[in-house]
Amino acid sequence: MKHPEPETTPVLELEGVSKSFGAVRALRGVSLRLYAGEAHALAGENGAGKSTLIKVLAGVHRPDTGTVLLDGKPVGFHGPADARDAGVAVIYQEPTLFPDLSVAENIFVGRQPRRSFGRVDHRAVRRATAELFERLGVDLDPDRPARGLSIADQQLVEIAKALSFDARVLIMDEPTAALTGSEVARLFGVVRTLRSQGAAVLFISHRLEEIFALCRRVTTLRDGALISSEPLEGLSEDDLVRRMVGRDLDDLYPKQRTEIGEVALGVRRLTREGVFTDVSFEVRRGEIVGLAGLVGAGRSEVARAVFGVDRFDGGEVEVLGRRLRTGAPSAAMAAGLALVPEDRRAQGLVMDMSIERNIGLTGFAATTRAGLMNRAAERDRAVDWAVRLQVKYARLAHVVGTLSGGNQQKVVLAKWLATSPQVLIVDEPTRGIDVGTKAEVHRLLSSLAAQGVAVLMISSDLPEILGMADRVLVMHEGRLTAEIPGSEATEEAVMSAATGRADRGRTAA
């Protein structure tokens, strides 16, 4: 069944909107129409202009040229409050709640119903919050403190807050990036409920399968320009990728044949009480070993312990036969170990520092003389790696926070690759980045392995694990439950081990 363009007036519309930041043209004559009762996807690589478009809709940025229309009438948002009052709300990937306030207080903060003598009517706040959650079809306690809520529950609180402002347009920016499968399913149920109640939803995700599952139409941007705005029916994922990157993406997992060498990383009976127990494995030169498992299985915690960020209670770590001191990242780095962490913004980068300085953070020894920083050497190092990894930037002196997510990830990789590691641990290397950049990261990891680097890759993306790993290690509840050769690894085998149902014949020693 074909879905023709709706004949009604769009709730929110952009017409020929352009926006520049200095010499960088972030948007170039982009048009977009959002209709009531419809989920509309916004697709494009990192740096395509999606974030700028969202900020124009949300009143953060004013367009240089073009028009924003609400119910067919031109409007000028002078700030986020104007957009919010007009019924436009943005649900970001990482919500910002007041942790010491309750869920209900977060939703109505600064505008609580009052009783006589100006006292807050807590009963009315709780009742209104309960009604919002009932409308969304979710079960959350209005009196529960925000501290300790999962990302998924925090997003639901933000959605409820938007509805309390009578939001008619919800913009959801990468809402599923940090969610488990069951949490994604619940969020999709909420979006479908909102859609059925007449809300217009703009959905941004790098997970193409989610776009096809939830949305009716898609607008694709590339390099700040509008490529297409069309129904999803009749499109394939390959079609959408081609529009996003401007070419066929034939090889998302470009795995090179490599010669497997000596053991570079040896982990023996590593244990941290209450987190992981008796974890043993090896990674050899030229090998990519995938570490899989469900969220909370202990994968990232093992990586942090191996690198010395977290202490462990028992076991040992060896790099090229040399035992490392516990709790000493400096010793791990000196031995040739590098760790690209899961959370690039909080753990991998200093967001207010320049691109150049971030790349140089691991290279003070190489760029200092007599205790003084050699700025020319630091810049040369940064330029070299920025060019090698094809980082897109205006100036190296600009703060790294201005880059797109994919380019931020490249900066984290550059920072660690500049140390010439013998062992590279990458935790969720392609989370939140577009398919084109994802292929580049995979090509880079494969190239490093071909050069003799031992790579331990932690990922929640099963196709990524299956496409890139020579061997797959699987964790469940803090234990290593299976070791599967890459040639025998299937989604069923990995998920069986990840849920504690591994075939005994493949269970790790």
C-alpha positions in Angstrom: 0.0 0.0 0.0 1.4 3.4 -1.0 1.4 6.3 1.4 0.9 9.5 -0.5 2.1 12.9 0.8 -0.4 14.0 3.4 -2.8 16.7 2.1 -3.1 18.5 5.5 -1.0 21.5 6.5 2.2 20.5 8.2 2.4 21.1 11.9 6.0 22.3 11.5 7.8 23.2 8.3 11.2 24.4 7.2 11.4 26.2 3.8 14.9 26.8 2.2 16.7 27.1 5.5 20.4 27.8 5.5 22.8 28.3 8.4 26.5 29.0 8.5 29.1 29.1 11.3 31.9 31.2 9.9 33.1 29.6 6.7 31.3 26.3 7.5 27.9 26.0 5.8 26.0 23.6 8.1 22.7 23.8 6.2 22.1 24.8 2.6 18.6 25.5 1.6 17.0 22.6 3.5 13.2 22.0 3.5 11.3 19.7 5.9 7.7 19.0 6.6 6.4 17.3 9.8 2.7 16.2 9.9 0.5 15.3 12.9 0.2 11.6 13.6 3.4 10.7 11.7 6.9 9.6 12.6 9.4 11.1 10.2 13.0 10.0 10.1 16.0 12.4 9.6 19.0 10.5 8.2 22.5 11.4 7.3 26.1 10.9 8.2 27.8 12.6 11.1 28.4 16.2 9.9 25.5 16.1 7.5 23.7 18.9 9.3 21.2 17.0 11.4 22.2 18.6 14.7 22.0 22.1 13.3 18.6 21.4 11.8 17.4 20.1 15.2 18.7 23.3 16.9 16.9 25.5 14.3 13.6 23.7 15.0 14.2 23.9 18.8 15.0 27.6 18.7 18.7 27.3 19.7 19.8 28.6 16.3 18.1 31.2 14.1 18.4 30.5 10.3 20.4 32.8 8.2 18.0 32.4 5.4 14.7 30.5 4.9 11.5 30.3 7.0 10.2 28.2 9.9 6.4 27.8 9.7 4.0 26.6 12.4 0.6 25.5 11.2 1.4 27.2 7.9 2.3 30.6 9.4 5.9 31.9 9.6 7.3 32.0 13.2 10.6 33.3 14.6 11.9 31.4 17.6 14.2 33.6 19.7 15.2 30.8 22.0 14.3 27.3 23.2 11.6 28.7 25.4 9.8 30.1 22.4 9.9 26.8 20.6 8.8 25.0 23.8 5.8 27.4 24.2 4.9 26.7 20.6 4.8 23.0 21.3 8.2 21.9 20.0 10.2 19.6 22.4 13.6 17.9 21.9 14.4 14.6 23.7 18.1 14.2 23.7 20.2 11.0 23.8 21.5 11.9 27.3 18.7 13.5 29.4 19.6 16.1 32.0 17.4 15.7 35.1 17.9 17.1 38.6 19.1 13.9 40.4 17.9 14.9 43.9 14.4 15.8 42.8 11.6 13.3 42.3 10.3 12.3 38.9 7.2 14.5 39.4 9.3 17.4 40.6 11.5 17.2 37.5 8.5 17.3 35.2 7.0 20.3 36.8 10.1 22.1 38.2 9.6 25.8 38.3 5.8 25.6 37.6 4.3 23.5 40.3 0.6 24.0 41.0 0.2 26.1 44.2 -2.2 26.1 47.1 -3.1 28.9 49.4 -0.2 31.0 50.7 1.9 29.9 47.7 2.5 26.4 49.0 3.3 23.7 46.4 0.4 21.3 45.8 2.4 18.1 45.9 -0.8 16.0 45.6 -1.7 17.8 42.3 1.9 17.4 41.0 1.8 13.6 41.7 -1.7 13.3 40.2 -0.7 15.2 37.0 2.4 13.1 36.6 0.5 9.9 37.0 -1.9 11.0 34.3 1.0 11.7 32.0 2.5 8.3 32.5 -0.9 6.7 32.0 -1.3 8.5 28.8 2.1 7.2 27.7 1.2 3.7 28.8 4.2 3.3 31.2 4.5 2.5 34.9 6.8 4.9 36.8 6.5 6.1 40.4 6.1 9.9 40.5 7.7 10.0 43.9 10.8 8.1 42.8 14.1 10.1 42.9 15.6 10.8 39.5 19.0 9.7 40.8 19.5 6.0 39.8 17.0 6.0 36.9 18.1 4.2 33.8 18.7 6.3 30.6 15.5 4.7 29.3 13.4 5.9 32.3 15.1 9.3 32.2 14.0 9.7 28.5 10.4 8.8 29.5 10.5 11.5 32.2 11.6 14.0 29.5 8.8 12.8 27.2 6.3 13.3 30.0 7.7 16.8 30.6 7.3 17.6 27.0 3.6 16.5 27.1 3.0 18.6 30.2 3.9 21.6 27.9 1.3 20.3 25.4 4.1 19.5 22.9 2.8 18.8 19.4 6.2 18.1 17.9 8.7 15.7 19.5 12.2 15.6 18.2 14.0 12.5 19.3 17.8 12.7 18.8 19.5 9.2 18.9 17.1 8.1 21.7 18.1 4.4 21.5 21.9 4.6 21.5 22.3 3.6 25.1 19.2 1.4 25.5 18.8 -2.4 25.7 16.6 -4.3 23.3 13.6 -4.4 25.7 14.0 -0.7 26.5 14.0 0.1 22.8 10.8 -1.9 22.4 9.2 0.0 25.2 10.3 3.4 23.8 8.9 2.4 20.4 5.5 1.6 22.1 5.5 5.1 23.6 6.3 6.7 20.3 3.5 4.8 18.6 1.1 5.9 21.3 2.2 9.6 20.8 1.8 9.2 17.1 -1.7 7.8 17.5 -2.6 10.8 19.7 -1.7 13.2 16.9 1.9 14.2 17.8 4.4 14.8 15.0 7.6 12.9 15.7 11.0 13.6 14.1 13.2 10.5 14.8 17.0 10.6 14.4 18.9 7.3 14.5 22.0 5.7 13.0 20.2 2.3 13.3 18.5 2.0 9.9 16.4 -1.0 11.0 14.8 1.3 13.6 14.0 3.9 11.0 12.2 1.4 8.9 10.4 -0.1 11.9 9.0 3.1 13.2 8.8 5.8 10.5 6.7 6.5 7.5 8.8 9.0 5.6 12.5 10.0 5.7 14.4 13.1 4.9 18.1 12.6 4.0 20.8 15.2 4.4 24.4 15.1 3.0 27.0 17.8 3.6 24.3 20.2 4.8 22.1 19.8 1.7 18.8 18.1 1.2 19.2 14.9 -0.8 15.6 13.5 -0.6 12.4 13.6 1.3 10.3 10.5 0.5 8.1 7.6 1.8 10.1 4.7 3.3 7.8 2.2 1.6 9.6 0.7 -1.4 13.1 1.8 -0.1 15.7 -0.7 1.1 18.5 -0.1 3.6 21.0 0.0 0.7 18.9 2.7 -1.0 19.0 4.8 2.1 22.7 4.3 2.7 23.4 5.3 -0.9 21.5 8.6 -0.4 23.4 9.2 2.9 26.9 8.6 1.7 26.6 9.3 -2.0 28.0 5.9 -3.0 27.3 2.2 -2.6 28.6 0.8 0.6 29.5 -2.6 -0.6 31.8 -3.6 2.3 30.8 -2.5 5.8 33.0 -5.1 7.3 36.3 -5.0 5.3 38.2 -7.8 7.1 41.7 -8.4 5.7 43.4 -11.7 5.9 46.2 -11.5 8.5 49.0 -13.7 9.9 48.2 -14.5 13.5 51.4 -14.1 15.6 52.5 -14.4 19.2 50.3 -13.7 22.3 50.2 -9.9 22.8 47.7 -9.7 25.6 47.2 -12.4 28.2 44.6 -12.2 30.9 44.7 -14.9 33.6 41.9 -15.5 36.1 41.0 -11.9 36.4 38.5 -11.3 39.3 36.8 -8.2 40.8 34.3 -9.1 43.5 30.7 -8.5 42.6 31.7 -7.5 39.0 33.4 -10.3 37.1 35.0 -13.6 38.1 37.8 -15.8 36.8 38.1 -14.2 33.4 40.9 -15.7 31.2 41.7 -15.1 27.5 44.4 -14.2 25.1 44.7 -11.9 22.1 47.4 -12.5 19.5 49.2 -10.1 17.2 47.2 -9.6 14.0 44.0 -10.9 15.6 40.7 -9.1 16.2 39.0 -10.7 19.2 35.3 -9.7 19.8 34.0 -9.5 23.3 30.2 -9.8 23.3 27.5 -10.0 25.9 24.4 -8.2 27.1 24.6 -4.8 28.8 25.7 -5.4 32.4 27.6 -8.6 31.6 30.9 -7.0 32.7 32.7 -6.4 29.4 33.6 -2.8 29.9 34.6 -3.5 33.5 37.1 -6.1 32.3 38.6 -3.7 29.8 39.0 -1.0 32.4 40.6 -3.5 34.8 43.0 -4.7 32.1 44.1 -1.2 31.3 44.5 -0.4 35.0 41.7 2.2 35.3 40.0 0.0 37.9 41.7 -2.3 40.4 41.0 -6.0 40.5 41.1 -8.4 43.4 42.8 -11.4 41.7 44.5 -12.6 38.6 47.1 -11.0 36.3 47.5 -9.1 33.0 50.5 -9.6 30.7 51.4 -7.6 27.6 54.0 -9.4 25.4 54.9 -11.6 28.3 55.4 -8.7 30.8 53.2 -8.6 33.8 51.5 -5.3 34.5 51.0 -3.5 37.8 47.4 -3.3 38.9 45.7 0.1 38.9 48.4 1.7 36.8 47.2 3.0 33.4 50.7 4.6 32.9 52.3 1.1 33.2 49.7 -0.2 30.6 50.6 2.6 28.2 54.3 2.1 28.7 53.9 -1.6 27.8 52.0 -0.7 24.6 48.4 -1.0 25.6 45.7 1.5 24.5 42.1 1.8 25.5 39.4 3.6 23.5 36.6 3.9 26.1 32.9 3.4 25.6 31.8 6.9 26.5 33.9 9.1 24.3 32.5 12.4 25.6 33.0 11.7 29.4 36.0 9.4 29.3 37.7 9.8 25.9 37.9 13.5 25.3 38.2 16.8 27.1 35.2 18.5 25.4 36.3 22.1 26.1 39.9 21.5 24.8 40.9 21.9 21.1 41.1 19.0 18.7 44.9 19.5 18.6 45.3 19.3 22.3 43.0 16.2 22.6 45.1 14.3 20.1 48.2 15.3 22.0 47.0 14.2 25.4 48.8 10.9 25.1 52.0 12.3 23.7 53.5 14.7 26.3 56.7 12.7 26.5 57.2 12.9 22.7 56.3 16.6 22.5 58.1 18.1 25.5 61.6 19.3 25.8 63.2 20.1 29.2 59.7 20.1 30.7 58.3 22.6 28.1 55.7 21.8 25.6 56.8 21.9 21.9 53.7 23.3 20.4 55.0 22.8 16.8 55.6 19.1 17.5 52.1 18.8 19.1 50.5 20.4 16.1 52.5 18.3 13.6 51.4 15.1 15.5 47.7 16.3 15.5 47.8 17.2 11.8 49.4 13.9 10.9 46.7 11.8 12.6 43.8 14.0 11.6 44.8 13.5 8.0 45.3 9.8 8.4 41.9 9.3 9.9 40.2 11.8 7.6 38.8 13.9 10.5 36.5 16.7 9.2 37.2 19.9 10.9 37.5 23.7 10.2 40.6 24.4 12.4 42.6 22.2 14.8 42.4 25.0 17.3 38.6 24.6 17.5 37.2 22.8 20.6 36.5 19.1 20.0 32.9 19.6 21.2 32.1 21.3 17.9 32.8 18.1 15.9 30.1 15.6 14.9 30.0 12.3 16.9 31.8 10.3 14.2 34.7 12.9 14.0 34.9 12.9 17.8 35.4 9.2 17.7 38.1 9.6 15.1 39.9 12.0 17.5 39.8 9.5 20.3 41.2 6.9 18.0 43.9 9.3 16.8 44.9 10.1 20.4 45.6 6.4 21.1 46.9 5.4 17.7 49.5 8.1 18.0 51.1 6.0 20.9 51.8 3.2 18.4 50.1 0.5 20.6 50.9 -3.2 20.5 47.4 -4.0 21.9 44.3 -1.8 21.2 41.2 -2.2 23.2 38.2 -0.5 21.6 34.9 -0.4 23.6 31.8 0.2 21.4 34.0 1.8 18.6 31.0 2.6 16.3 28.2 3.5 18.7 26.3 6.5 17.6 28.2 7.1 14.4 26.9 6.8 10.8 27.3 3.9 8.5 29.9 5.6 6.3 32.1 6.4 9.3 31.4 3.0 10.7 32.9 1.4 7.6 36.0 3.6 7.9 36.5 2.6 11.5 36.2 -1.1 10.6 38.7 -0.6 7.8 41.1 1.0 10.2 40.8 -1.8 12.8 41.4 -4.4 10.0 44.4 -2.4 8.8 45.9 -2.2 12.3 45.5 -6.0 12.7 47.2 -6.5 9.4 50.1 -4.5 10.7 50.4 -6.8 13.7 48.4 -4.9 16.3 46.3 -7.1 18.7 42.8 -5.8 18.8 40.2 -6.5 21.5 36.8 -5.1 20.3 33.9 -4.8 22.7 30.6 -4.3 20.9 26.8 -4.6 21.5 26.4 -4.7 17.7 26.2 -8.4 16.9 26.7 -8.0 13.1 29.8 -5.9 13.9 31.2 -8.7 16.1 30.4 -11.4 13.5 31.8 -9.3 10.6 35.1 -8.3 12.2 36.2 -10.9 14.8 38.6 -13.8 14.3 37.3 -15.2 17.6 34.3 -14.2 19.7 34.4 -14.3 23.5 31.1 -14.1 25.2 30.3 -12.9 28.8 27.3 -13.5 30.9 26.8 -12.0 34.5 30.5 -11.4 35.0 31.8 -14.7 33.6 33.3 -15.8 30.3 30.8 -18.3 29.0 32.0 -19.1 25.5 34.9 -18.8 23.0 33.7 -19.3 19.5 35.9 -19.3 16.3 34.9 -16.5 13.9 34.1 -19.1 11.2 31.5 -20.8 13.5 30.1 -17.7 15.2 26.4 -17.0 14.5 23.9 -14.7 16.2 22.2 -17.7 17.7 25.4 -19.1 19.2 26.5 -15.8 20.6 23.1 -14.9 22.1 22.9 -18.4 23.6 26.1 -17.8 25.4 25.2 -14.2 26.3 22.0 -15.4 28.1 23.8 -18.2 29.9 22.6 -21.1 27.7 26.0 -21.8 26.0 26.7 -25.2 24.5 29.0 -26.9 27.0 31.2 -28.0 24.1 32.0 -24.3 23.4 32.2 -23.1 27.0 35.4 -21.3 27.7 37.9 -22.9 30.1 
